[in-house]
């Protein structure tokens, strides 16, 4: 599978996630925008929301090529025509995560609200939050559930804390078998948690070979990144040496990273359970997901503890 990660400058330090006993896993989310330095928490959130103007969002959508760290490849040629959206039902709990790499390059991924006790957890791929071992955390993350054609029906949820699996951020090389992470987000401007505002999905145990799974993600080039793409296929193991799941979903491209793999998905109601997420692909044909095993269960339990400490 072809992947591409950019080298970026190191910034930031450990924060609340380290206090939970996993110093290499996460830290307080970085807000590094004009008007945020020395400001109160609420003022910093307002500054970050104002920072993501339509123009800056447009630049992030244009960068969804994998070059700045989406980690999925391949890179469409400039001559490649825009692809028509392959849409299914629109999920309100799935949304767009806009962020910047440490070098300031804007980018975007897909995130999903988790039906968690804390109500403030958003699942995504680890490579959307951290550029890999010996590199650094991304910054200025905002999550917009239900994002569609530039419309943010539930407002923006700024990141308070971000974390990845320890295997992703502390290993000697990117570990896509543990390519999962979460954001702990602040409430929106109306004082709602993401779960209250948009609903969410419960994380299910590890999938089984042959199960039907439904994928949702905001694919960038050759797609426009403004729509939720949809794909269904049967799960199968990846070829060794990778120990992951894979499906054949050609429309899950860079930008769809972190999008959910939904089991028992009901097309009419949009209900289901998260059994995986978009991680990496091989030239745009097969998409792979980490296995949601005991390591994932331990990580999720830790994130629930961190979420419950959010002010």
C-alpha positions in Angstrom: 0.0 0.0 0.0 1.4 3.4 -1.0 1.6 6.0 1.7 3.2 9.4 1.9 4.0 11.4 5.0 5.5 14.9 5.1 8.4 15.9 7.4 7.3 18.8 9.6 8.9 20.8 12.4 8.4 19.8 16.0 6.2 21.9 18.3 4.0 21.3 21.3 4.3 19.3 24.6 2.5 16.7 26.5 -0.7 17.6 28.3 -3.8 16.0 29.9 -3.5 12.7 28.1 -0.1 12.3 29.6 -1.7 12.7 33.0 -3.7 9.6 32.3 -0.5 7.5 32.3 0.2 7.5 28.5 2.8 10.2 28.0 3.4 9.3 24.4 -0.2 9.2 23.4 -1.6 12.7 23.3 -1.6 16.2 24.5 -3.6 19.4 24.8 -4.6 20.5 21.4 -2.5 23.3 19.9 -4.3 26.6 19.0 -1.9 28.8 17.2 -3.9 31.5 15.4 -4.0 35.3 15.6 -5.9 36.4 18.7 -5.4 33.2 20.6 -2.2 33.8 22.5 -2.7 34.8 26.1 -6.5 34.8 25.6 -9.0 32.9 27.7 -10.2 29.5 26.7 -13.4 30.7 25.2 -11.7 33.6 23.4 -9.2 31.1 22.0 -12.1 28.9 20.7 -13.7 32.0 19.0 -10.4 32.9 17.4 -9.9 29.4 16.0 -13.4 29.2 14.6 -12.9 32.6 12.9 -9.6 31.4 11.6 -11.2 28.8 9.4 -12.6 31.1 6.8 -14.2 29.8 3.6 -10.9 30.7 1.8 -8.8 28.7 4.3 -11.2 25.8 4.1 -10.9 25.9 0.3 -7.1 25.6 0.6 -7.5 22.7 2.9 -9.8 20.9 0.5 -7.3 21.6 -2.3 -4.5 20.0 -0.3 -6.4 16.7 0.2 -3.9 14.9 -2.0 -1.9 13.0 0.6 1.1 15.2 0.1 0.9 17.0 3.5 0.3 13.9 5.6 -3.1 12.4 4.9 -1.1 9.3 4.4 -3.3 7.6 1.9 -2.1 8.3 -1.7 -2.3 8.2 -4.7 -1.8 11.7 -6.1 -4.3 12.5 -8.9 -2.7 14.1 -11.9 -3.7 17.7 -12.8 -5.4 16.4 -15.9 -7.7 14.1 -14.0 -11.3 15.2 -14.2 -13.4 15.8 -11.1 -15.3 12.7 -10.2 -19.0 12.8 -9.6 -20.0 12.2 -5.9 -21.0 8.6 -5.0 -23.3 9.5 -2.2 -25.5 7.4 0.1 -27.5 8.7 3.1 -26.0 11.8 4.7 -24.9 11.0 8.3 -25.1 13.9 10.7 -22.6 12.2 13.1 -19.9 12.1 10.4 -18.1 15.3 9.7 -15.1 17.2 8.4 -12.0 17.8 10.5 -10.0 20.8 9.3 -6.4 21.2 10.7 -2.9 22.3 9.9 0.3 20.4 10.0 3.1 21.8 12.2 4.5 23.6 9.1 1.2 25.5 8.7 -0.1 23.5 5.7 -3.9 23.2 5.9 -5.5 19.8 5.4 -8.7 17.9 6.2 -9.9 14.5 7.3 -13.1 12.8 8.3 -14.3 12.3 11.8 -17.2 10.6 13.6 -19.0 11.4 16.8 -18.8 8.5 19.3 -21.8 7.6 21.4 -19.7 7.9 24.5 -20.5 8.7 28.2 -18.5 11.9 28.0 -20.4 13.0 24.8 -17.3 14.8 23.5 -15.2 12.2 21.6 -14.6 12.3 17.9 -12.9 9.3 16.2 -10.5 9.7 13.3 -7.3 8.3 11.9 -4.1 8.8 14.0 -2.3 10.2 10.9 -4.8 13.1 10.9 -3.7 14.1 14.4 0.0 13.2 14.4 2.4 13.0 11.4 4.1 9.9 12.7 7.1 8.9 14.8 9.8 11.5 15.2 7.4 14.1 13.6 4.8 16.0 15.4 1.2 16.8 16.2 -1.1 18.7 13.9 -2.8 21.9 15.2 -5.8 24.2 15.0 -8.3 21.3 14.6 -12.0 22.1 14.2 -14.7 19.4 13.7 -17.9 20.2 11.7 -20.4 17.3 11.9 -22.8 17.0 9.0 -20.6 19.2 6.8 -22.0 19.5 3.3 -21.3 21.9 0.5 -19.6 24.3 2.9 -22.6 24.3 5.2 -21.9 23.6 8.9 -25.4 22.8 10.3 -24.3 22.1 13.9 -21.5 24.7 14.1 -17.9 24.0 14.9 -16.3 22.0 17.7 -12.8 23.0 18.5 -10.3 20.4 19.8 -9.5 20.6 23.6 -7.3 17.4 23.6 -6.1 15.1 20.9 -4.6 11.6 21.3 -3.5 8.6 19.2 -2.8 5.0 19.9 0.7 4.8 21.7 1.9 2.5 18.9 1.3 5.2 16.3 3.1 8.1 18.0 5.9 6.4 19.7 7.0 3.6 17.4 10.0 3.6 15.1 7.9 3.9 12.0 4.2 4.6 11.1 2.1 1.7 12.5 -1.0 1.6 10.3 -2.3 -1.4 12.3 -2.9 1.1 15.1 -3.8 4.1 12.9 -6.6 5.5 15.2 -7.0 8.5 17.3 -9.6 10.7 18.9 -10.3 14.4 19.6 -11.8 15.6 22.9 -13.8 18.6 21.7 -15.3 21.7 23.3 -19.0 22.5 23.0 -20.3 24.5 20.0 -21.4 28.1 20.3 -24.9 26.9 21.4 -23.4 25.0 24.4 -24.1 21.6 22.8 -21.8 18.6 22.9 -21.3 16.9 19.5 -23.4 14.0 20.6 -26.3 16.2 21.6 -26.1 18.2 18.4 -25.5 15.5 15.8 -25.9 12.1 17.3 -23.2 9.4 17.3 -22.3 5.8 16.8 -21.2 3.1 19.2 -17.8 1.4 18.7 -18.3 -2.4 18.1 -15.8 -5.3 18.7 -13.5 -6.5 16.0 -15.2 -7.3 12.7 -15.3 -10.7 11.0 -14.3 -11.8 7.5 -17.3 -11.7 5.2 -19.3 -9.1 7.1 -20.9 -6.3 5.1 -19.6 -2.9 6.0 -20.6 0.6 4.9 -17.9 3.3 4.5 -18.5 7.0 4.7 -15.8 9.7 4.0 -15.2 13.1 2.6 -12.9 12.2 -0.4 -10.7 14.9 -1.9 -9.2 14.9 -5.4 -10.6 13.7 -7.8 -13.7 14.3 -5.6 -14.5 17.8 -4.3 -14.2 17.1 -0.5 -17.6 18.7 0.1 -19.7 15.6 0.1 -19.9 12.4 2.1 -19.0 9.5 -0.3 -20.5 6.1 0.4 -19.4 2.6 -0.3 -20.5 -0.9 0.7 -18.4 -4.1 0.5 -17.6 -7.4 2.3 -14.7 -7.3 4.8 -11.6 -9.4 4.1 -8.1 -9.6 5.7 -5.3 -7.6 4.2 -2.4 -9.7 2.7 0.5 -10.3 5.1 2.5 -8.8 6.6 -0.3 -6.3 7.4 -2.8 -7.5 9.9 -5.7 -5.2 9.0 -9.1 -5.3 7.3 -9.7 -4.3 3.7 -12.6 -3.6 1.3 -12.7 -2.6 -2.3 -13.9 1.0 -2.3 -12.4 3.1 -5.0 -14.2 6.3 -4.0 -12.5 6.4 -0.6 -9.6 8.8 -1.4 -7.4 11.2 0.6 -9.7 13.3 2.8 -11.8 10.3 3.7 -9.1 9.3 6.3 -10.8 8.6 9.6 -14.2 8.0 8.1 -16.2 5.2 9.8 -16.7 1.6 8.8 -20.3 0.9 9.9 -21.6 -2.5 10.7 -25.3 -3.4 10.6 -25.9 -0.2 8.7 -29.5 0.7 8.1 -29.7 2.7 4.8 -33.0 4.3 5.8 -32.3 5.3 9.4 -28.5 5.7 9.2 -28.0 3.6 12.3 -25.1 1.2 12.8 -22.0 0.4 14.8 -18.4 1.5 14.1 -16.2 -1.5 13.4 -13.2 0.3 11.8 -12.1 3.4 10.0 -10.4 4.6 6.8 -6.6 4.3 7.2 -4.6 3.6 4.0 -5.3 2.4 0.4 -3.3 1.0 -2.5 -3.6 3.3 -5.5 -7.2 4.0 -4.8 -8.7 0.5 -5.1 -8.6 -1.2 -1.7 -9.1 0.7 1.6 -7.7 -0.7 4.8 -8.7 -0.3 8.5 -7.0 -1.1 11.8 -8.6 -4.0 13.7 -10.6 -2.8 16.7 -9.1 -5.2 19.2 -8.1 -5.1 22.8 -5.6 -2.3 22.1 -8.4 -0.2 20.7 -10.6 -1.0 23.7 -7.9 0.1 26.1 -7.3 3.3 24.1 -11.1 4.1 24.1 -11.3 3.5 27.8 -8.5 6.0 28.4 -10.2 8.5 26.1 -13.4 8.2 28.1 -11.5 9.1 31.2 -9.9 12.1 29.5 -13.3 13.2 28.1 -14.8 13.2 31.5 -12.1 15.6 32.8 -12.9 18.2 30.1 -14.0 21.5 31.7 
